[in-house]
């Protein structure tokens, strides 16, 4: 697990780096299990009307989607880890499991899991990395990931590379977890979570280095508003290199920072004990101290 640097034979090589994929079992034979894949259709950022609703998307390498078992419903059935594989559809690696009956499934690969290990799911299993348990059975203070928000729905929270949450407390029918953002949230104790921290920690340290690698990922060029003409963007124009002269906004004048993105009528608002720590929240806290 680490980041690999090359000799600076070109500007892209000088400024770029790649993952060394040390966690992958077969680095040069990363072939997915055919039964656990399905086609992945590209949208180019367009909705069902053909209108672009997500800008700067399109192109990229063709991918097969790996079907991940987020629910982990096969209780008290040991599964052997056949290999750790690369998944182009997510930042963390995935593990291919084979159960006693011969059934194969993919799961998100936690840190330290390797080929040959045994993992299980259920209420009475050992709380070790890769095992899936209900929050009511996990010891308080454990590191967890792939957490359900509704029992039986499948893991929704903490699924990115290096992601980890912590089970802080349990009271009655509710468990309190601390998410990577700093948010403290209550979840029903019947919900399941997987023990451990997700692997591929160095994903955040990889630098693309050149525009072509962004295009391979399906990201099209993004032009800054201040680089446009004033007829095209509110931040455009000015003599020389101007700084826009106003708060960041979209091409239609909608402010880009500081607005609330969460619905005030969301039912789960009452289960958030502490909001995530943001820059504006930290500045307000400092002002109160002064």
VOTORFI-238567 format. One line per 3 residues: number of its first residue (from 1); their letters; for each residue y, z, x of N, C-alpha, C, O. Coordinates in pm, whole numbers, plus 50000, padded with zeros to 5 digits. Layout:
<rs>
NUM = A = Y,Z,X,Y,Z,X,Y,Z,X,Y,Z,X ~ ...
</rs>
This chain:
<rs>
1 = XXX = 49881,50000,50085,50000,50000,50000,50123,50000,50088,50145,50094,50165 ~ 50206,49895,50078,50326,49886,50159,50395,49753,50138,50355,49673,50054 ~ 50500,49732,50217,50578,49609,50210,50563,49535,50341,50572,49594,50449
4 = XXX = 50540,49405,50332,50517,49323,50450,50641,49239,50480,50697,49176,50390 ~ 50684,49240,50606,50797,49161,50651,50748,49048,50740,50650,49064,50814 ~ 50815,48932,50733,50779,48818,50814,50886,48792,50920,50995,48848,50915
7 = XXX = 50853,48707,51017,50954,48666,51114,51062,48586,51042,51031,48507,50953 ~ 51189,48605,51080,51299,48538,51007,51310,48391,51043,51407,48349,51107 ~ 51210,48311,51003,51211,48168,51033,51305,48090,50943,51335,47974,50971
10 = XXX = 51353,48152,50834,51449,48088,50743,51526,48199,50674,51484,48314,50676 ~ 51641,48166,50611,51718,48271,50542,51637,48343,50434,51654,48464,50415 ~ 51549,48271,50364,51468,48334,50261,51366,48431,50319,51340,48537,50262
13 = XXX = 51309,48395,50434,51215,48483,50501,51286,48605,50560,51232,48715,50561 ~ 51406,48584,50609,51481,48694,50670,51514,48802,50567,51501,48921,50595 ~ 51556,48761,50448,51602,48857,50347,51493,48898,50249,51516,48986,50166
16 = XXX = 51375,48836,50257,51271,48864,50159,51159,48948,50218,51145,48959,50340 ~ 51080,49007,50130,50962,49082,50170,50858,49067,50060,50891,49028,49948 ~ 50733,49098,50091,50625,49085,49995,50539,49210,49995,50539,49287,50092
19 = XXX = 50467,49231,49886,50372,49341,49876,50248,49308,49959,50200,49195,49955 ~ 50197,49404,50034,50078,49376,50115,49947,49390,50036,49840,49360,50088 ~ 49955,49436,49909,49839,49445,49820,49722,49520,49884,49607,49479,49871
22 = XXX = 49753,49630,49952,49648,49708,50018,49554,49773,49916,49439,49802,49948 ~ 49602,49797,49792,49519,49861,49691,49419,49766,49628,49319,49809,49569 ~ 49444,49634,49640,49356,49536,49577,49220,49536,49648,49214,49538,49771
25 = XXX = 49112,49532,49571,48978,49537,49629,48945,49408,49703,48905,49412,49819 ~ 48960,49293,49636,48936,49163,49699,49068,49088,49701,49105,49021,49604 ~ 49140,49099,49812,49276,49050,49819,49284,48898,49801,49379,48848,49742
28 = XXX = 49186,48825,49853,49191,48679,49850,49098,48619,49745,49082,48497,49741 ~ 49036,48700,49661,48948,48651,49554,48982,48723,49424,48894,48778,49359 ~ 49109,48722,49387,49154,48798,49271,49131,48716,49143,49225,48661,49086
31 = XXX = 49006,48708,49099,48972,48630,48981,48952,48723,48863,48867,48812,48870 ~ 49026,48706,48756,49012,48797,48641,48881,48774,48568,48820,48668,48578 ~ 48839,48876,48494,48720,48867,48409,48752,48774,48292,48844,48801,48215
34 = XXX = 48677,48665,48279,48711,48559,48184,48713,48609,48040,48796,48566,47960 ~ 48620,48700,48005,48612,48750,47868,48730,48839,47831,48759,48860,47713 ~ 48799,48891,47931,48911,48983,47908,49045,48915,47929,49144,48983,47958
37 = XXX = 49050,48783,47916,49175,48711,47931,49200,48625,47807,49107,48593,47733 ~ 49325,48589,47788,49361,48498,47680,49485,48420,47722,49558,48466,47810 ~ 49510,48302,47663,49627,48222,47704,49757,48295,47676,49768,48372,47580
40 = XXX = 49855,48269,47759,49988,48329,47741,50088,48215,47725,50118,48143,47820 ~ 50139,48200,47604,50232,48091,47575,50373,48129,47617,50418,48240,47591 ~ 50441,48037,47682,50580,48062,47724,50675,48029,47609,50654,47933,47536
43 = XXX = 50780,48110,47596,50878,48088,47488,51009,48031,47541,51086,47973,47464 ~ 51035,48046,47670,51163,48001,47723,51279,48080,47667,51393,48034,47670 ~ 51251,48200,47614,51358,48282,47558,51397,48243,47417,51499,48290,47366
46 = XXX = 51318,48156,47351,51353,48106,47217,51271,48178,47108,51156,48215,47129 ~ 51335,48196,46992,51266,48259,46880,51195,48152,46797,51186,48037,46839 ~ 51146,48189,46678,51069,48095,46596,51155,47984,46538,51101,47886,46486
49 = XXX = 51288,47997,46545,51378,47889,46501,51410,47793,46615,51473,47690,46592 ~ 51367,47826,46736,51402,47743,46851,51535,47780,46914,51580,47712,47007 ~ 51597,47887,46866,51726,47931,46921,51702,48024,47039,51612,48107,47035
52 = XXX = 51782,48010,47145,51769,48098,47260,51826,48235,47225,51945,48249,47194 ~ 51740,48336,47230,51784,48473,47202,51774,48562,47326,51836,48669,47330 ~ 51698,48520,47427,51694,48588,47556,51730,48486,47663,51655,48393,47690
55 = XXX = 51847,48505,47721,51899,48405,47813,51830,48412,47949,51768,48513,47985 ~ 51841,48304,48024,51798,48297,48164,51647,48314,48179,51600,48377,48273 ~ 51571,48257,48085,51426,48259,48094,51373,48117,48084,51429,48034,48014
58 = XXX = 51264,48090,48156,51201,47958,48148,51134,47923,48280,51168,47977,48385 ~ 51038,47830,48272,50967,47790,48392,50870,47897,48437,50817,47972,48355 ~ 50847,47905,48566,50758,48005,48621,50614,47957,48629,50578,47857,48566
61 = XXX = 50534,48027,48704,50393,47993,48719,50316,48021,48590,50350,48112,48514 ~ 50211,47942,48568,50125,47963,48452,50045,48093,48473,50000,48123,48583 ~ 50030,48170,48363,49959,48297,48371,49851,48306,48264,49860,48243,48159
64 = XXX = 49749,48386,48293,49652,48429,48193,49682,48575,48161,49704,48656,48252 ~ 49682,48609,48033,49708,48749,47996,49579,48828,48006,49477,48789,47950 ~ 49583,48942,48078,49469,49032,48087,49475,49132,47972,49577,49200,47955
67 = XXX = 49368,49142,47895,49365,49232,47780,49337,49374,47830,49228,49401,47880 ~ 49434,49462,47818,49425,49598,47870,49381,49693,47759,49427,49683,47645 ~ 49292,49784,47792,49247,49886,47697,49343,50004,47705,49324,50095,47786
70 = XXX = 49446,50003,47619,49543,50112,47617,49495,50231,47533,49551,50340,47542 ~ 49390,50211,47451,49347,50316,47358,49243,50408,47418,49242,50528,47388 ~ 49153,50355,47504,49049,50435,47570,48966,50515,47468,48961,50638,47475
73 = XXX = 48903,50446,47375,48832,50511,47265,48684,50540,47294,48620,50612,47218 ~ 48628,50485,47402,48486,50508,47432,48471,50646,47496,48473,50659,47619 ~ 48455,50749,47413,48452,50886,47461,48315,50922,47521,48211,50872,47479
76 = XXX = 48322,51010,47621,48203,51068,47684,48106,50961,47734,47985,50983,47738 ~ 48159,50846,47772,48078,50738,47829,48134,50705,47967,48242,50646,47976 ~ 48064,50741,48073,48118,50715,48207,48129,50565,48234,48047,50486,48189
79 = XXX = 48233,50529,48309,48255,50390,48346,48279,50382,48496,48349,50464,48554 ~ 48219,50282,48558,48234,50262,48701,48346,50162,48727,48355,50059,48660 ~ 48432,50191,48825,48540,50100,48863,48481,49991,48952,48437,50019,49063
82 = XXX = 48480,49868,48901,48424,49757,48980,48522,49711,49086,48483,49687,49200 ~ 48650,49698,49049,48751,49654,49145,48891,49680,49091,48912,49694,48971 ~ 48985,49685,49184,49128,49692,49150,49185,49552,49165,49166,49488,49268
85 = XXX = 49255,49504,49062,49305,49366,49062,49455,49362,49044,49518,49456,48995 ~ 49511,49250,49086,49653,49220,49063,49671,49162,48924,49591,49080,48880 ~ 49775,49205,48855,49805,49152,48721,49944,49091,48724,50042,49162,48745
88 = XXX = 49956,48959,48703,50089,48895,48709,50179,48930,48591,50298,48898,48593 ~ 50124,48997,48489,50201,49026,48368,50266,49164,48370,50338,49199,48276 ~ 50242,49243,48474,50298,49379,48481,50318,49418,48627,50268,49351,48717
91 = XXX = 50392,49526,48649,50424,49567,48786,50314,49648,48850,50298,49643,48972 ~ 50236,49723,48771,50128,49804,48830,50000,49720,48838,49989,49616,48773 ~ 49904,49766,48918,49775,49700,48928,49684,49746,48814,49715,49843,48744
94 = XXX = 49573,49676,48795,49479,49709,48689,49340,49729,48750,49309,49674,48856 ~ 49257,49807,48681,49122,49836,48727,49023,49780,48627,49039,49797,48506 ~ 48921,49713,48678,48814,49660,48594,48701,49762,48586,48641,49798,48687
97 = XXX = 48672,49809,48463,48567,49910,48442,48443,49845,48382,48452,49747,48308 ~ 48327,49902,48416,48202,49863,48351,48134,49989,48299,48100,50078,48376 ~ 48116,49997,48165,48053,50112,48102,47901,50103,48112,47846,50000,48150
100 = XXX = 47835,50213,48076,47689,50219,48087,47620,50110,48007,47516,50059,48049 ~ 47676,50073,47895,47615,49969,47812,47640,49828,47862,47591,49732,47802 ~ 47716,49813,47971,47747,49681,48024,47881,49627,47979,47923,49521,48026
103 = XXX = 47948,49697,47889,48079,49651,47840,48183,49668,47950,48184,49768,48021 ~ 48272,49569,47962,48378,49572,48063,48514,49582,47996,48537,49524,47889 ~ 48603,49657,48059,48739,49671,48008,48836,49686,48125,48798,49728,48235
106 = XXX = 48962,49649,48100,49069,49669,48197,49148,49793,48159,49172,49818,48041 ~ 49190,49872,48259,49284,49982,48237,49392,49973,48344,49375,49903,48444 ~ 49502,50044,48325,49605,50054,48428,49551,50141,48541,49494,50247,48517
109 = XXX = 49571,50095,48665,49511,50163,48780,49603,50272,48832,49712,50243,48880 ~ 49561,50400,48825,49642,50508,48881,49632,50513,49033,49544,50450,49093 ~ 49721,50587,49094,49724,50601,49239,49597,50670,49287,49558,50774,49233
112 = XXX = 49533,50614,49389,49414,50674,49447,49283,50626,49387,49177,50653,49443 ~ 49287,50554,49274,49163,50502,49215,49115,50383,49297,49195,50297,49333 ~ 48985,50376,49326,48930,50266,49405,48794,50225,49351,48736,50294,49267
115 = XXX = 48745,50113,49400,48616,50061,49354,48506,50162,49384,48501,50220,49492 ~ 48417,50182,49285,48308,50276,49299,48332,50410,49232,48237,50485,49211 ~ 48456,50441,49197,48487,50567,49130,48435,50564,48985,48413,50457,48928
118 = XXX = 48417,50683,48929,48373,50698,48790,48486,50759,48708,48542,50862,48747 ~ 48518,50699,48596,48620,50753,48506,48561,50768,48367,48465,50699,48332 ~ 48619,50858,48288,48572,50884,48152,48692,50909,48062,48806,50921,48108
121 = XXX = 48664,50915,47934,48766,50955,47836,48702,51049,47736,48583,51038,47707 ~ 48780,51140,47684,48729,51237,47587,48795,51372,47606,48872,51393,47699 ~ 48764,51464,47515,48827,51596,47515,48773,51686,47626,48849,51767,47681
124 = XXX = 48644,51673,47662,48581,51769,47753,48560,51713,47894,48483,51771,47971 ~ 48627,51604,47930,48608,51548,48063,48694,51622,48165,48784,51698,48128 ~ 48665,51599,48292,48741,51665,48399,48879,51602,48410,48890,51479,48408
127 = XXX = 48985,51682,48422,49121,51625,48433,49150,51572,48573,49217,51636,48653 ~ 49096,51452,48602,49120,51389,48732,49179,51250,48709,49176,51198,48597 ~ 49231,51190,48815,49302,51062,48805,49214,50955,48741,49101,50932,48785
130 = XXX = 49267,50889,48638,49196,50782,48569,49128,50826,48442,49095,50741,48359 ~ 49105,50958,48423,49042,51007,48301,49145,51017,48189,49260,51054,48212 ~ 49102,50983,48067,49192,50984,47951,49152,51100,47859,49035,51117,47826
133 = XXX = 49253,51179,47819,49227,51297,47737,49339,51313,47635,49449,51264,47656 ~ 49311,51383,47523,49421,51421,47433,49510,51525,47499,49463,51601,47583 ~ 49636,51527,47463,49731,51620,47524,49692,51766,47499,49730,51854,47576
136 = XXX = 49615,51791,47393,49572,51927,47365,49473,51979,47469,49457,52100,47483 ~ 49406,51889,47543,49305,51930,47641,49355,51920,47785,49286,51965,47877 ~ 49472,51862,47807,49524,51844,47943,49593,51973,47988,49674,52027,47912
139 = XXX = 49563,52024,48107,49632,52145,48155,49782,52122,48169,49827,52016,48212 ~ 49859,52224,48133,50005,52216,48142,50047,52200,48288,49994,52268,48376 ~ 50141,52110,48312,50189,52085,48448,50128,51961,48511,50171,51921,48620
142 = XXX = 50029,51899,48446,49963,51782,48503,50053,51659,48495,50137,51647,48407 ~ 50032,51568,48592,50100,51438,48592,50020,51341,48507,49899,51331,48522 ~ 50087,51269,48417,50019,51181,48323,50093,51048,48312,50208,51035,48354
145 = XXX = 50025,50948,48254,50087,50818,48224,50015,50756,48104,49920,50814,48052 ~ 50062,50640,48060,50002,50568,47946,49987,50662,47825,49876,50685,47777 ~ 50100,50715,47777,50100,50818,47673,50121,50754,47536,50207,50667,47518
148 = XXX = 50041,50796,47440,50058,50749,47302,50175,50820,47236,50202,50937,47264 ~ 50245,50749,47149,50349,50810,47066,50295,50846,46928,50345,50938,46863 ~ 50193,50772,46883,50122,50801,46759,49974,50798,46789,49926,50704,46852
151 = XXX = 49900,50898,46744,49757,50909,46776,49682,50784,46730,49694,50742,46615 ~ 49604,50726,46821,49524,50609,46790,49596,50477,46808,49534,50371,46796 ~ 49725,50482,46837,49805,50359,46848,49786,50291,46983,49806,50170,46994
154 = XXX = 49748,50366,47085,49742,50311,47220,49863,50355,47300,49969,50383,47244 ~ 49848,50361,47432,49955,50409,47519,50079,50323,47511,50071,50200,47517 ~ 50195,50386,47499,50323,50316,47491,50420,50358,47600,50502,50278,47645
157 = XXX = 50411,50484,47643,50509,50538,47738,50450,50541,47879,50330,50562,47897 ~ 50535,50519,47980,50503,50533,48123,50389,50439,48160,50275,50481,48178 ~ 50422,50309,48172,50320,50210,48206,50363,50123,48323,50296,50023,48352
160 = XXX = 50471,50156,48391,50520,50073,48501,50471,50125,48635,50420,50236,48644 ~ 50485,50044,48739,50438,50080,48873,50505,50208,48921,50628,50221,48914 ~ 50425,50302,48968,50478,50429,49018,50519,50526,48909,50571,50633,48939
163 = XXX = 50497,50490,48783,50540,50575,48672,50458,50702,48659,50336,50700,48678 ~ 50525,50811,48628,50456,50937,48603,50542,51023,48512,50665,51027,48526 ~ 50479,51091,48419,50543,51190,48334,50474,51324,48360,50372,51329,48429
166 = XXX = 50529,51430,48306,50471,51562,48329,50460,51636,48196,50554,51640,48118 ~ 50342,51695,48173,50322,51778,48055,50383,51916,48082,50332,51991,48165 ~ 50493,51948,48013,50570,52068,48043,50523,52190,47963,50519,52301,48016
169 = XXX = 50489,52170,47836,50453,52284,47750,50376,52233,47629,50372,52114,47600 ~ 50316,52328,47559,50242,52297,47437,50263,52412,47340,50244,52529,47375 ~ 50302,52378,47217,50327,52481,47116,50289,52427,46980,50350,52333,46930
172 = XXX = 50187,52487,46920,50142,52442,46789,50085,52302,46796,49995,52274,46875 ~ 50138,52214,46711,50090,52077,46704,50167,51983,46795,50144,51862,46793 ~ 50258,52036,46876,50346,51950,46955,50335,51984,47104,50325,52100,47142
175 = XXX = 50337,51878,47186,50339,51893,47332,50472,51838,47383,50522,51737,47333 ~ 50529,51904,47482,50656,51861,47541,50628,51792,47674,50563,51848,47762 ~ 50677,51669,47687,50658,51594,47811,50793,51555,47869,50889,51531,47796
178 = XXX = 50798,51549,48001,50918,51504,48070,50892,51363,48122,50801,51342,48202 ~ 50972,51266,48076,50954,51126,48112,51024,51095,48245,51108,51174,48289 ~ 50992,50983,48309,51054,50950,48437,51206,50941,48433,51272,50962,48534
181 = XXX = 51263,50910,48315,51409,50899,48303,51476,51035,48300,51599,51043,48310 ~ 51399,51144,48286,51455,51277,48272,51457,51325,48129,51489,51440,48102 ~ 51422,51236,48035,51421,51274,47894,51306,51370,47865,51194,51351,47914
184 = XXX = 51334,51471,47785,51232,51566,47739,51202,51533,47593,51292,51532,47509 ~ 51075,51508,47564,51037,51460,47431,50912,51533,47383,50825,51569,47463 ~ 50904,51553,47253,50785,51613,47192,50694,51504,47137,50740,51408,47075
187 = XXX = 50563,51521,47160,50461,51428,47112,50349,51511,47051,50322,51622,47098 ~ 50284,51461,46949,50172,51532,46886,50060,51553,46988,50034,51468,47073 ~ 49992,51668,46978,49887,51701,47074,49763,51615,47056,49678,51611,47145
190 = XXX = 49750,51544,46941,49636,51455,46923,49650,51326,47004,49552,51255,47025 ~ 49771,51297,47048,49795,51174,47124,49728,51182,47261,49718,51289,47321 ~ 49681,51068,47308,49610,51063,47435,49703,51022,47550,49806,50957,47530
193 = XXX = 49663,51063,47670,49733,51023,47792,49630,51014,47904,49522,51074,47895 ~ 49663,50941,48008,49574,50926,48123,49628,51010,48237,49749,51016,48260 ~ 49539,51076,48310,49577,51166,48419,49619,51085,48541,49558,50982,48572
196 = XXX = 49723,51131,48611,49761,51073,48739,49888,50991,48731,49945,50968,48624 ~ 49932,50947,48848,50049,50861,48862,50003,50718,48884,49904,50695,48953 ~ 50074,50622,48826,50036,50482,48843,50061,50436,48986,50152,50484,49053
199 = XXX = 49979,50342,49032,49985,50296,49170,50092,50190,49193,50182,50171,49111 ~ 50079,50121,49306,50174,50017,49349,50316,50072,49361,50411,50016,49306 ~ 50329,50185,49433,50457,50254,49443,50565,50170,49510,50683,50185,49480
202 = XXX = 50525,50080,49600,50624,50004,49677,50674,49881,49605,50745,49800,49664 ~ 50640,49864,49478,50689,49749,49404,50842,49744,49403,50900,49635,49410 ~ 50906,49859,49393,51053,49864,49385,51119,49827,49518,51238,49796,49520
205 = XXX = 51044,49829,49629,51102,49800,49760,51090,49654,49800,51141,49614,49905 ~ 51022,49573,49719,51006,49431,49751,51135,49356,49717,51189,49371,49608 ~ 51183,49276,49813,51303,49194,49793,51259,49048,49781,51183,48999,49863
208 = XXX = 51308,48980,49678,51269,48841,49657,51320,48751,49769,51246,48666,49817 ~ 51443,48768,49811,51494,48697,49928,51553,48560,49901,51642,48517,49974 ~ 51505,48490,49797,51558,48356,49769,51544,48326,49621,51467,48390,49550
211 = XXX = 51619,48227,49575,51623,48194,49433,51489,48140,49384,51453,48160,49268 ~ 51416,48071,49472,51291,48009,49430,51188,48110,49382,51111,48081,49290 ~ 51185,48228,49444,51088,48328,49400,51123,48383,49262,51033,48421,49188
214 = XXX = 51251,48386,49227,51289,48423,49090,51243,48317,48990,51201,48350,48879 ~ 51251,48190,49031,51207,48083,48941,51056,48090,48920,51008,48058,48811 ~ 50980,48130,49023,50836,48144,49007,50802,48252,48904,50699,48243,48836
217 = XXX = 50888,48353,48892,50866,48461,48796,50917,48426,48655,50904,48506,48563 ~ 50974,48306,48639,51023,48264,48508,51166,48306,48481,51209,48307,48366 ~ 51242,48340,48587,51382,48380,48569,51472,48266,48612,51469,48224,48728
220 = XXX = 51553,48217,48520,51647,48109,48550,51779,48166,48602,51805,48286,48586 ~ 51863,48082,48662,51987,48133,48724,52080,48201,48624,52091,48160,48509 ~ 52144,48305,48670,52238,48383,48590,52377,48372,48653,52398,48417,48765
223 = XXX = 52471,48311,48580,52606,48292,48633,52695,48408,48590,52697,48444,48472 ~ 52767,48466,48685,52858,48577,48654,52976,48528,48571,53026,48417,48589 ~ 53020,48614,48479,53133,48577,48393,53260,48553,48472,53337,48463,48439
226 = XXX = 53285,48632,48577,53409,48621,48655,53413,48492,48737,53518,48454,48788 ~ 53296,48425,48750,53293,48298,48824,53320,48179,48733,53327,48065,48780 ~ 53336,48203,48600,53356,48094,48505,53504,48067,48483,53591,48137,48536
229 = XXX = 53531,47963,48405,53667,47933,48362,53705,48023,48245,53616,48073,48176 ~ 53835,48045,48222,53875,48135,48113,53833,48087,47975,53822,48168,47883 ~ 53810,47955,47957,53766,47906,47826,53619,47940,47800,53574,47935,47685
232 = XXX = 53544,47973,47906,53401,47997,47891,53367,48144,47884,53262,48179,47831 ~ 53454,48233,47935,53420,48375,47939,53548,48458,47948,53643,48418,48015 ~ 53552,48573,47881,53673,48657,47889,53705,48707,48030,53820,48740,48058
235 = XXX = 53606,48713,48118,53631,48759,48254,53665,48645,48349,53693,48670,48467 ~ 53664,48522,48300,53686,48407,48387,53832,48383,48419,53922,48446,48363 ~ 53853,48289,48513,53988,48250,48550,54055,48343,48649,53989,48427,48710
238 = XXX = 54184,48328,48666,54260,48408,48761,54285,48333,48890,54212,48239,48924 ~ 54388,48374,48963,54419,48313,49091,54332,48374,49200,54333,48496,49221 ~ 54258,48291,49269,54171,48342,49375,54051,48416,49316,54007,48389,49205
241 = XXX = 54001,48510,49393,53886,48589,49346,53935,48711,49270,53961,48816,49329 ~ 53947,48697,49140,53996,48808,49058,53880,48896,49017,53763,48859,49031 ~ 53912,49014,48966,53809,49109,48927,53793,49117,48776,53738,49215,48725
244 = XXX = 53838,49020,48705,53819,49017,48561,53933,49080,48484,53981,49021,48387 ~ 53979,49198,48526,54094,49261,48461,54060,49336,48334,54152,49378,48263 ~ 53933,49354,48303,53898,49429,48183,53755,49482,48200,53687,49451,48298
247 = XXX = 53712,49560,48104,53577,49615,48112,53473,49503,48098,53499,49403,48030 ~ 53355,49518,48160,53251,49415,48150,53215,49388,48004,53204,49480,47924 ~ 53197,49261,47972,53167,49222,47834,53085,49094,47835,53067,49031,47939
250 = XXX = 53036,49057,47718,52960,48933,47703,53057,48816,47691,53179,48834,47691 ~ 53000,48696,47680,53084,48577,47667,53161,48576,47535,53257,48500,47520 ~ 53120,48661,47439,53188,48667,47309,53272,48793,47295,53317,48826,47186
253 = XXX = 53293,48864,47406,53384,48978,47407,53322,49111,47373,53393,49211,47365 ~ 53190,49117,47352,53128,49245,47319,53110,49328,47446,53056,49279,47545 ~ 53155,49453,47443,53149,49539,47560,53004,49560,47604,52915,49580,47520
256 = XXX = 52982,49557,47737,52847,49561,47791,52803,49700,47832,52684,49723,47850 ~ 52895,49792,47849,52858,49924,47900,52912,50035,47809,53018,50021,47748 ~ 52837,50143,47803,52885,50262,47733,52850,50268,47585,52868,50372,47523
259 = XXX = 52800,50158,47528,52769,50159,47385,52633,50222,47359,52548,50226,47447 ~ 52614,50271,47239,52486,50330,47200,52389,50220,47163,52422,50130,47084 ~ 52270,50227,47221,52168,50126,47193,52058,50181,47103,51975,50105,47054
262 = XXX = 52057,50310,47080,51953,50371,46997,52005,50391,46855,52120,50432,46836 ~ 51921,50364,46757,51961,50379,46618,51979,50527,46584,51890,50607,46613 ~ 52091,50566,46524,52109,50706,46486,52016,50750,46373,52003,50869,46346
265 = XXX = 51949,50652,46308,51859,50684,46198,51712,50683,46241,51624,50696,46156 ~ 51685,50668,46371,51547,50667,46418,51480,50801,46388,51537,50907,46415 ~ 51360,50795,46331,51293,50918,46287,51254,51008,46403,51244,51130,46388
268 = XXX = 51233,50947,46521,51188,51027,46635,51303,51095,46708,51281,51162,46809 ~ 51426,51079,46659,51541,51144,46725,51523,51295,46731,51562,51359,46829 ~ 51465,51351,46626,51453,51498,46619,51354,51551,46723,51355,51670,46754
271 = XXX = 51269,51462,46778,51170,51504,46877,51219,51488,47020,51144,51517,47114 ~ 51340,51442,47039,51399,51433,47174,51474,51562,47200,51578,51588,47139 ~ 51422,51643,47291,51484,51772,47321,51600,51759,47418,51697,51835,47410
274 = XXX = 51590,51663,47510,51698,51639,47606,51704,51490,47633,51603,51427,47662 ~ 51824,51434,47625,51840,51291,47646,51819,51256,47793,51826,51341,47881 ~ 51792,51128,47817,51777,51083,47955,51908,51100,48030,52016,51095,47972
277 = XXX = 51896,51120,48160,52013,51149,48243,52077,51016,48281,52019,50937,48355 ~ 52200,50992,48230,52273,50870,48262,52397,50904,48343,52432,51021,48360 ~ 52463,50800,48392,52582,50822,48474,52692,50889,48392,52757,50982,48440
280 = XXX = 52713,50842,48270,52818,50900,48186,52785,51044,48150,52874,51129,48141 ~ 52654,51073,48128,52613,51210,48098,52641,51301,48216,52689,51413,48198 ~ 52611,51253,48339,52635,51334,48458,52782,51360,48482,52820,51470,48522
283 = XXX = 52867,51258,48457,53012,51276,48475,53067,51377,48374,53151,51460,48408 ~ 53019,51369,48250,53065,51464,48148,53023,51606,48184,53098,51701,48160 ~ 52905,51622,48241,52857,51754,48281,52945,51811,48392,52976,51930,48391
286 = XXX = 52984,51725,48488,53071,51771,48597,53207,51815,48545,53264,51913,48592 ~ 53260,51739,48446,53391,51774,48388,53386,51909,48319,53479,51989,48327 ~ 53272,51936,48249,53259,52065,48180,53254,52180,48281,53307,52288,48255
289 = XX = 53190,52156,48395,53183,52262,48497,53320,52293,48555,53351,52409,48583 ~ 53402,52188,48572,53536,52211,48628,53627,52283,48529,53743,52310,48560
</rs>
